Amino acid sequence: MTTVSSQAPSAALRVKGRSPLEWAMRRASIGLAILVVTIAGAAWLLYAAIEPDADGNADAQAALRKGAAVVATPANAATEPASSARQ
């Protein structure tokens, strides 16, 4: 025995009274919220893992305390006079 449905095809797409667009927007917003929480958590963990008193960071901290504007890099080290490089 076969049954005949009197519903329109668009009504068959509705799940619990929601339109497909509403379903897609809800899924997209949930996915975006999960993405934001994941990225924020990863950024917080990365920030928490940086030790402010690490020995490798001592030179940079000293330069910041002195107010040095220029940090020695290979680009500006080449422009220094030869006499100061020998010291």
PADREN-754630 format. One line per field, with one value per residue: y, x, z of N, C-alpha, C in turn; residue in three letters; residue number from 1. Coordinates in steps of 0.05 Angstrom, whole numbers, plus 5000, padded with zeros to 4 digits. Example, Ala and Ser with C-alpha at 12.3 -4.5 7.8 and 13.67 -1.06 7.14 Angstrom:
nv <- [4886, 4955];
nu <- [5264, 5257];
nw <- [5156, 5142];
cav <- [4910, 4979];
cau <- [5246, 5273];
caw <- [5156, 5143];
cv <- [4934, 5001];
cu <- [5264, 5258];
cw <- [5156, 5157];
rest <- [Ala, Ser];
nr <- [1, 2];
END
This chain:
nv <- [4977, 5044, 5110, 5176, 5239, 5303, 5347, 5403, 5403, 5439, 5442, 5393, 5399, 5428, 5425, 5410, 5455, 5495, 5537, 5522, 5563, 5587, 5544, 5538, 5588, 5584, 5541, 5562, 5605, 5577, 5548, 5590, 5613, 5570, 5570, 5621, 5616, 5575, 5597, 5642, 5615, 5588, 5631, 5654, 5613, 5611, 5663, 5657, 5621, 5648, 5670, 5725, 5738, 5711, 5688, 5696, 5740, 5782, 5820, 5850, 5870, 5903, 5940, 5964, 5987, 6026, 6058, 6054, 6065, 6041, 5976, 5931, 5903, 5859, 5892, 5947, 5942, 5937, 5989, 6016, 6051, 6028, 6033, 6032, 5981, 5950, 5953];
nu <- [5017, 5012, 5028, 5005, 5033, 5012, 5041, 5080, 5141, 5179, 5165, 5180, 5235, 5241, 5262, 5238, 5207, 5241, 5272, 5316, 5354, 5355, 5374, 5425, 5449, 5449, 5483, 5530, 5540, 5549, 5594, 5630, 5633, 5658, 5707, 5727, 5732, 5770, 5815, 5824, 5835, 5882, 5916, 5918, 5942, 5992, 6011, 6014, 6055, 6101, 6158, 6170, 6217, 6259, 6325, 6345, 6317, 6338, 6374, 6341, 6304, 6338, 6353, 6304, 6294, 6334, 6317, 6332, 6327, 6342, 6356, 6409, 6417, 6431, 6426, 6432, 6480, 6519, 6524, 6551, 6609, 6677, 6712, 6683, 6664, 6708, 6717];
nw <- [5000, 4983, 5004, 4996, 4997, 5017, 5023, 5002, 4963, 4985, 5038, 5056, 5062, 5107, 5173, 5234, 5231, 5213, 5165, 5109, 5102, 5153, 5183, 5160, 5173, 5228, 5236, 5214, 5249, 5297, 5283, 5273, 5324, 5352, 5325, 5339, 5395, 5397, 5371, 5405, 5453, 5439, 5429, 5480, 5509, 5483, 5495, 5551, 5555, 5545, 5577, 5616, 5643, 5621, 5605, 5553, 5538, 5565, 5544, 5510, 5546, 5577, 5539, 5529, 5578, 5580, 5540, 5488, 5419, 5373, 5354, 5348, 5286, 5231, 5186, 5202, 5228, 5189, 5172, 5211, 5233, 5220, 5262, 5309, 5307, 5319, 5373];
cav <- [5000, 5068, 5134, 5201, 5262, 5327, 5370, 5414, 5395, 5457, 5436, 5369, 5407, 5440, 5407, 5421, 5482, 5515, 5538, 5515, 5586, 5590, 5522, 5544, 5610, 5575, 5524, 5580, 5620, 5559, 5543, 5614, 5615, 5550, 5579, 5644, 5606, 5559, 5616, 5657, 5597, 5583, 5656, 5657, 5593, 5620, 5685, 5648, 5606, 5666, 5678, 5752, 5740, 5691, 5698, 5705, 5765, 5801, 5843, 5867, 5885, 5924, 5961, 5979, 6004, 6049, 6075, 6052, 6064, 6024, 5951, 5923, 5882, 5858, 5914, 5971, 5936, 5942, 6017, 6027, 6056, 6006, 6038, 6023, 5952, 5937, 5956];
cau <- [5000, 5028, 5015, 5010, 5037, 5000, 5058, 5096, 5170, 5194, 5158, 5195, 5262, 5241, 5267, 5227, 5196, 5262, 5279, 5344, 5371, 5358, 5391, 5453, 5459, 5454, 5507, 5552, 5546, 5561, 5622, 5646, 5638, 5678, 5732, 5737, 5741, 5794, 5837, 5829, 5848, 5909, 5931, 5922, 5962, 6018, 6019, 6020, 6079, 6124, 6168, 6180, 6243, 6277, 6353, 6348, 6303, 6351, 6385, 6319, 6293, 6357, 6351, 6279, 6297, 6352, 6304, 6345, 6307, 6352, 6367, 6429, 6409, 6451, 6422, 6444, 6507, 6537, 6528, 6567, 6638, 6694, 6726, 6665, 6661, 6732, 6717];
caw <- [5000, 4981, 5015, 4980, 5014, 5006, 5029, 4981, 4966, 5002, 5066, 5063, 5069, 5133, 5195, 5258, 5225, 5206, 5136, 5104, 5107, 5182, 5191, 5151, 5188, 5255, 5235, 5209, 5273, 5316, 5273, 5277, 5353, 5359, 5314, 5355, 5421, 5393, 5366, 5429, 5472, 5430, 5433, 5508, 5517, 5472, 5511, 5578, 5554, 5543, 5603, 5614, 5656, 5609, 5601, 5525, 5535, 5582, 5528, 5500, 5570, 5584, 5519, 5533, 5602, 5573, 5521, 5462, 5397, 5351, 5362, 5329, 5268, 5210, 5167, 5212, 5237, 5167, 5168, 5232, 5226, 5226, 5288, 5331, 5305, 5330, 5402];
cv <- [5025, 5091, 5158, 5224, 5287, 5351, 5378, 5405, 5413, 5452, 5411, 5376, 5419, 5419, 5421, 5450, 5503, 5514, 5530, 5538, 5590, 5569, 5528, 5567, 5602, 5558, 5542, 5595, 5602, 5553, 5566, 5618, 5595, 5559, 5602, 5634, 5590, 5577, 5632, 5640, 5592, 5607, 5660, 5637, 5601, 5644, 5677, 5633, 5623, 5675, 5706, 5755, 5720, 5704, 5708, 5732, 5787, 5825, 5861, 5882, 5907, 5947, 5977, 5997, 6029, 6068, 6075, 6049, 6045, 5999, 5942, 5899, 5880, 5881, 5939, 5967, 5941, 5972, 6031, 6031, 6032, 6009, 6028, 5993, 5937, 5937, 5932];
cu <- [5018, 5012, 5023, 5011, 5025, 5017, 5074, 5125, 5186, 5189, 5173, 5224, 5263, 5244, 5258, 5217, 5216, 5267, 5308, 5363, 5376, 5377, 5421, 5465, 5465, 5479, 5532, 5560, 5558, 5590, 5640, 5652, 5659, 5705, 5744, 5747, 5767, 5818, 5844, 5843, 5877, 5927, 5937, 5943, 5990, 6028, 6028, 6047, 6104, 6133, 6180, 6208, 6263, 6304, 6357, 6335, 6316, 6362, 6363, 6307, 6311, 6356, 6326, 6281, 6314, 6338, 6317, 6324, 6316, 6364, 6386, 6419, 6431, 6449, 6436, 6472, 6527, 6542, 6544, 6596, 6655, 6708, 6708, 6661, 6684, 6732, 6708];
cw <- [5000, 4993, 4998, 5000, 5001, 5011, 5004, 4985, 4985, 5032, 5075, 5071, 5097, 5155, 5221, 5254, 5218, 5176, 5133, 5109, 5137, 5193, 5184, 5167, 5217, 5256, 5231, 5234, 5295, 5308, 5278, 5307, 5362, 5349, 5331, 5382, 5418, 5389, 5391, 5450, 5465, 5434, 5463, 5518, 5507, 5489, 5539, 5578, 5552, 5570, 5601, 5625, 5644, 5603, 5572, 5520, 5551, 5567, 5519, 5523, 5578, 5565, 5522, 5558, 5597, 5554, 5494, 5440, 5376, 5363, 5340, 5312, 5247, 5190, 5177, 5223, 5214, 5162, 5190, 5222, 5235, 5253, 5311, 5330, 5317, 5360, 5416];
rest <- [Met, Thr, Thr, Val, Ser, Ser, Gln, Ala, Pro, Ser, Ala, Ala, Leu, Arg, Val, Lys, Gly, Arg, Ser, Pro, Leu, Glu, Trp, Ala, Met, Arg, Arg, Ala, Ser, Ile, Gly, Leu, Ala, Ile, Leu, Val, Val, Thr, Ile, Ala, Gly, Ala, Ala, Trp, Leu, Leu, Tyr, Ala, Ala, Ile, Glu, Pro, Asp, Ala, Asp, Gly, Asn, Ala, Asp, Ala, Gln, Ala, Ala, Leu, Arg, Lys, Gly, Ala, Ala, Val, Val, Ala, Thr, Pro, Ala, Asn, Ala, Ala, Thr, Glu, Pro, Ala, Ser, Ser, Ala, Arg, Gln];
nr <- [1, 2, 3, 4, 5, 6, 7, 8, 9, 10, 11, 12, 13, 14, 15, 16, 17, 18, 19, 20, 21, 22, 23, 24, 25, 26, 27, 28, 29, 30, 31, 32, 33, 34, 35, 36, 37, 38, 39, 40, 41, 42, 43, 44, 45, 46, 47, 48, 49, 50, 51, 52, 53, 54, 55, 56, 57, 58, 59, 60, 61, 62, 63, 64, 65, 66, 67, 68, 69, 70, 71, 72, 73, 74, 75, 76, 77, 78, 79, 80, 81, 82, 83, 84, 85, 86, 87];
END
